Amino acid sequence: MKLDQAGLTERAAYVSDMARHFNIQEGMTALDDNLPQRFFREPLENGTTIRPEDLRRMIAEYYQIRGWGKDGMAVK
């Protein structure tokens, strides 16, 4: 298969969307998109911790960038 960078990017997005679709079909929800609790307790190298509301915002932005719905469902 010969693909340029755009073609490879498109195929990778498709595979990611299909994996997401499968996981949701098997019961995964947007609530499963989370980090272990230690990421909220233990400081990063810069001394800050991740706040749960910041993670939720970042996840929502990621869903939007991917073209997914607010529930994390791949809608492409």
SVG drawing of the C-alpha trace seen along z (x, -y; Angstrom):
<svg xmlns="http://www.w3.org/2000/svg" viewBox="-23 -24 33 30">
<polyline fill="none" stroke="black" stroke-width="0.4" points="0.0,0.0 1.5,-3.3 0.3,-6.3 1.5,-9.8 1.4,-11.6 -2.2,-12.7 -3.3,-9.2 -1.5,-7.7 -3.0,-10.2 -6.5,-9.5 -6.0,-5.7 -4.7,-6.1 -7.7,-8.3 -10.0,-5.7 -8.4,-2.9 -8.6,-5.0 -12.2,-5.8 -13.0,-2.1 -11.2,-1.1 -13.2,-3.7 -16.5,-2.5 -15.7,1.1 -14.8,0.1 -18.1,-1.9 -20.0,1.0 -18.5,3.2 -19.6,0.8 -16.9,-1.8 -18.3,-5.3 -16.7,-8.8 -16.4,-8.3 -13.7,-5.6 -11.5,-8.3 -9.7,-9.1 -6.4,-9.0 -5.3,-7.1 -5.9,-9.0 -2.2,-9.5 -2.1,-12.0 -4.5,-14.2 -2.5,-13.8 1.2,-13.6 2.7,-16.8 4.2,-17.0 7.8,-18.1 6.6,-21.8 5.0,-21.2 1.4,-21.3 -1.2,-18.6 -3.8,-17.8 -7.3,-19.0 -10.2,-16.8 -12.0,-19.7 -9.0,-20.5 -8.8,-16.9 -12.5,-16.9 -12.0,-20.1 -9.0,-18.6 -10.9,-15.5 -13.8,-17.5 -11.4,-19.5 -9.9,-16.2 -13.3,-14.8 -14.1,-18.0 -10.8,-17.8 -11.4,-14.2 -14.9,-15.0 -16.5,-12.9 -19.7,-13.6 -19.7,-14.9 -20.2,-11.3 -16.9,-10.4 -18.6,-8.5 -16.8,-8.5 -19.4,-10.1 -17.5,-10.3"/>
</svg>
